[in-house]
Amino acid sequence: MHLGLIGLGKMGGNMRERLRAAGHEVVGYDRNPEISDADSLAAMVRALPAPRLVWVMVPAGEATRATVVGLAGLLEPGDLVIDGGNSRWTDDTVNATTLDAHGVRYLDCGVSGGVWGKDNGYGLMVGGDVADVERAMPVFDALRPEGPREEGFVHAGAVGAGHYTKMVHNGIEYGLMQAYAEGYELLAAKDLVTDVHGAFKAWTRGTVVRSWLLDLLVKALEEDPGLVEISGYTQDSGEGRWTVEEGIANAVPMPVISSALFARFASRQTQSPAMQAVSALRNQFGGHATTAAEAVTAGPSSGTGSTR
């Protein structure tokens, strides 16, 4: 196939290489002229034979919305746009409506695989009409991992279903990462365990907790034993928040994913106002000793009274 690819960063650039390796012709466009194949969005569109297929791989939110609006003015009826970024699923209806006014078709595609996807393939979760999915299937087959299609690709439902599925995927990822992280901290805190890295590596085959995430943690510990070169400050992409919001909206209990999200918020605090309040309350009702803000202690306070 001959397609356009907008956004040639870490993910988009690797996807361009994987598609070309599979025999597809790709005209890539990026604001960085050093990596772009076309000098403008319009030039990229002109380079594509009709009916055109354009894959959008830019940051979620305003950047994606602006790109879709730009394409709506350049493409023709029968062309197809696929948003492969991390857009919120509610944006997909807006994007599809914008393009539909010009006769342009739309699919949303959640993509998982990160920087490893170029070699390993990408997990793909697609939303949209069956005919549009079938039309783009050669592209999906080139991007997904080798093996049975159903083990790396799903047509999850109507427009929005792909990004919704990817949102839930990322919410689950939050919980899995947090569980591994808490296990790591407990093992590292216990003097009895002298080979924490070895313990995690021993879990990578034959155990029920083996996973690619576990493999990546083992790799991180090999590169930086004790993780001393990495700050605990952890960002969130937004999809964990959206997952928790959907849990609330649909009355689905999500204690694990919610806790993992809140743990990321806590990682950004050099001092916790909430725990300051807890300390102050313990002092008020029980006379428990408090620690000055500038002091750093390794052990518990030594107050007397109630033990709440």
C-alpha positions in Angstrom: 0.0 0.0 0.0 0.9 3.7 -0.3 0.2 5.8 2.8 1.0 9.0 4.5 2.3 9.0 8.1 2.1 12.2 10.2 4.4 12.4 13.2 7.8 10.8 13.0 8.9 10.8 16.7 9.9 7.7 18.6 6.8 5.7 17.7 6.0 7.2 14.3 9.5 7.0 13.0 9.8 3.3 14.0 6.4 2.6 12.5 7.6 4.1 9.2 10.6 1.8 9.2 8.5 -1.3 10.0 6.0 -0.5 7.3 8.7 0.1 4.7 10.3 -3.2 5.7 7.0 -4.9 4.9 7.0 -3.5 1.4 4.6 -0.5 1.9 5.4 2.9 0.4 5.3 5.6 3.2 5.4 9.4 2.8 6.1 10.7 6.2 5.5 14.3 7.4 7.0 15.8 10.5 7.5 19.4 11.6 11.2 18.6 11.9 12.5 18.9 8.3 15.5 16.7 9.0 13.3 13.6 9.3 10.3 14.5 7.1 9.8 13.2 3.6 7.5 16.1 2.6 8.0 19.8 3.3 4.3 20.3 4.3 1.1 18.5 5.1 -0.3 19.5 1.7 2.8 18.2 -0.1 2.4 14.8 1.7 -1.2 14.6 0.6 -0.3 15.5 -3.0 2.3 12.7 -3.0 -0.4 10.0 -2.2 -2.5 8.2 -4.9 -6.2 8.4 -4.4 -8.0 7.0 -2.5 -5.6 8.0 0.2 -4.8 6.5 3.5 -3.2 8.8 6.2 -2.0 7.6 9.6 -1.8 10.3 12.3 0.8 9.7 15.1 1.0 13.1 16.9 0.4 14.0 20.6 -3.2 13.6 21.9 -5.4 16.6 22.3 -5.1 19.8 20.4 -2.2 18.6 18.2 -4.3 15.7 16.9 -7.5 17.8 16.6 -5.6 20.5 14.6 -4.1 17.8 12.3 -7.5 16.3 11.6 -9.0 19.7 10.8 -6.0 20.4 8.5 -6.5 17.0 6.7 -10.2 17.7 6.3 -9.4 20.6 4.1 -6.9 18.7 2.0 -8.3 15.2 1.5 -11.1 14.1 -0.8 -14.2 11.9 -0.5 -13.2 8.3 0.0 -9.9 9.0 1.7 -9.3 7.4 5.1 -7.6 8.8 8.2 -6.4 6.6 11.1 -5.6 8.2 14.5 -3.0 6.0 16.1 -2.1 8.3 18.9 -3.3 8.2 22.5 -6.4 10.4 21.9 -9.2 10.3 24.4 -12.0 8.1 23.0 -14.5 11.0 23.2 -12.4 12.9 20.7 -12.9 10.2 18.1 -16.5 11.1 17.5 -15.6 14.7 17.0 -12.8 13.8 14.6 -15.0 11.4 12.7 -17.7 14.0 12.3 -15.2 16.6 11.1 -13.9 14.3 8.4 -17.3 12.9 7.5 -18.5 16.4 6.5 -15.9 16.1 3.7 -16.7 12.5 2.8 -13.5 11.3 4.5 -13.5 8.1 6.5 -12.1 7.6 10.0 -10.7 4.9 12.2 -9.2 5.1 15.7 -6.4 2.8 16.7 -4.9 2.3 20.1 -1.2 1.3 19.7 0.9 -0.5 22.3 4.5 -1.6 21.9 6.6 1.5 22.6 10.1 1.8 21.3 10.3 -2.0 21.0 7.5 -2.1 18.4 9.7 -1.7 15.4 11.2 -5.1 15.9 8.5 -6.9 18.0 5.4 -5.4 16.4 2.6 -3.4 17.9 -0.5 -4.4 19.7 -3.4 -2.8 17.8 -6.9 -2.0 19.0 -9.2 -0.5 16.3 -12.5 1.3 16.3 -14.6 2.0 13.2 -16.6 0.5 10.3 -15.8 -3.0 9.1 -15.2 -1.9 5.5 -12.7 0.7 6.6 -10.9 -1.8 8.8 -10.7 -4.3 6.0 -9.3 -1.7 3.7 -6.5 -0.8 6.1 -5.8 -4.4 7.1 -2.5 -4.7 5.1 -1.2 -1.8 7.1 -2.4 -3.4 10.4 -0.9 -6.7 9.5 2.4 -5.1 8.8 2.5 -3.3 12.1 1.2 -6.1 14.4 3.4 -8.8 15.9 4.0 -12.0 13.8 1.7 -14.9 14.6 -2.1 -15.2 14.7 -3.8 -11.9 13.9 -6.1 -12.2 16.9 -3.2 -12.3 19.3 -2.0 -8.8 18.3 -5.0 -7.1 16.7 -8.7 -6.5 17.5 -11.5 -4.7 15.8 -12.9 -3.6 19.1 -16.1 -2.0 17.9 -17.4 1.3 16.5 -15.5 4.6 16.3 -14.0 5.3 19.7 -13.8 1.6 20.8 -10.1 1.3 19.8 -8.9 4.2 22.0 -11.3 3.1 24.8 -9.8 -0.3 24.8 -6.3 1.1 24.8 -7.3 3.4 27.7 -8.3 0.3 29.8 -5.1 -1.4 28.7 -3.0 1.4 30.1 -5.0 1.5 33.3 -4.2 -2.2 33.8 -0.6 -1.4 33.0 -0.6 1.1 35.9 -1.8 -1.5 38.3 0.8 -4.1 37.1 3.7 -1.7 37.3 2.7 -0.6 40.8 2.5 -4.2 42.0 6.0 -5.0 40.7 7.3 -1.7 42.2 5.9 -2.4 45.6 7.3 -5.9 45.6 10.7 -4.5 44.6 10.7 -2.0 47.5 9.8 -4.7 50.0 12.6 -7.0 48.8 15.1 -4.2 48.8 14.0 -3.2 52.4 14.7 -6.6 53.8 18.3 -7.4 54.7 17.6 -11.1 54.5 17.3 -10.8 50.7 20.7 -10.2 49.3 20.0 -10.6 45.5 16.9 -8.6 44.6 17.8 -8.5 41.0 18.2 -12.3 41.0 14.9 -12.8 42.6 13.1 -10.8 39.9 15.0 -12.6 37.2 14.1 -16.0 38.7 10.4 -15.1 38.2 10.8 -14.5 34.5 10.2 -18.2 33.6 7.7 -20.6 35.0 6.0 -18.4 37.5 2.5 -16.9 37.4 3.9 -13.3 37.6 6.1 -13.6 34.5 5.5 -10.9 31.9 7.2 -8.5 29.5 6.9 -5.8 32.2 8.8 -8.0 34.6 11.5 -8.6 31.9 11.8 -4.8 31.5 12.2 -4.4 35.3 15.0 -7.0 35.3 16.7 -5.2 32.5 16.4 -1.9 34.4 18.0 -3.5 37.5 20.8 -4.9 35.4 21.6 -1.5 34.0 21.2 0.4 37.3 21.4 -1.9 40.4 19.4 -0.2 43.1 17.9 2.2 40.6 20.0 5.0 42.1 20.2 7.0 38.9 16.5 7.3 38.5 14.2 9.8 40.3 11.0 8.4 41.8 9.1 11.3 40.2 6.6 9.6 37.8 4.4 11.3 35.2 1.1 9.9 33.9 -0.1 10.1 30.3 -3.7 10.8 31.2 -5.1 7.4 30.3 -4.9 6.2 33.9 -7.0 9.2 34.9 -9.5 8.5 32.1 -9.8 4.9 33.1 -10.6 5.8 36.7 -13.1 8.4 35.6 -14.8 5.7 33.4 -14.9 3.4 36.4 -16.7 6.0 38.4 -19.1 6.8 35.5 -20.0 3.1 35.1 -19.9 2.2 38.9 -17.1 -0.3 38.3 -14.8 -0.6 41.4 -11.2 0.0 40.5 -9.2 0.0 43.8 -5.9 -1.2 42.2 -5.8 1.1 39.2 -7.0 4.0 41.3 -4.3 3.4 43.9 -1.6 3.1 41.2 -2.6 6.4 39.8 -2.6 8.1 43.2 0.8 6.6 43.9 2.1 8.5 40.8 0.7 11.7 42.2 2.4 11.0 45.5 5.8 10.5 43.8 5.8 14.2 42.7 5.6 15.5 46.3 8.8 16.4 48.1 6.6 16.7 51.1 3.1 15.4 51.5 0.5 17.9 52.8 -1.8 15.0 53.5 0.7 13.3 55.7 1.5 16.6 57.4 -2.2 16.8 58.3 -2.2 13.2 59.6 0.9 14.0 61.8 -0.8 17.1 63.1 -4.0 15.2 64.0 -2.1 12.4 65.8 -0.4 15.1 67.9 -3.7 16.8 68.6 -5.7 13.8 69.7 -2.9 11.6 71.2 -0.1 13.9 72.0 2.2 12.0 69.5 5.4 13.7 68.8 5.8 15.5 65.4 8.9 16.0 63.4 10.1 19.4 62.2 9.7 19.9 58.5 13.4 20.3 57.9 14.3 17.2 59.9 14.8 13.8 58.3 14.3 10.7 60.4 14.5 7.0 59.5 12.4 5.6 62.3 8.9 6.1 63.8 8.2 8.9 66.3 8.2 8.1 70.0 5.0 9.7 71.2 2.8 8.2 73.9 -0.9 7.8 74.2 -3.3 6.1 71.8 -1.8 4.0 69.0 -4.1 5.0 66.1 
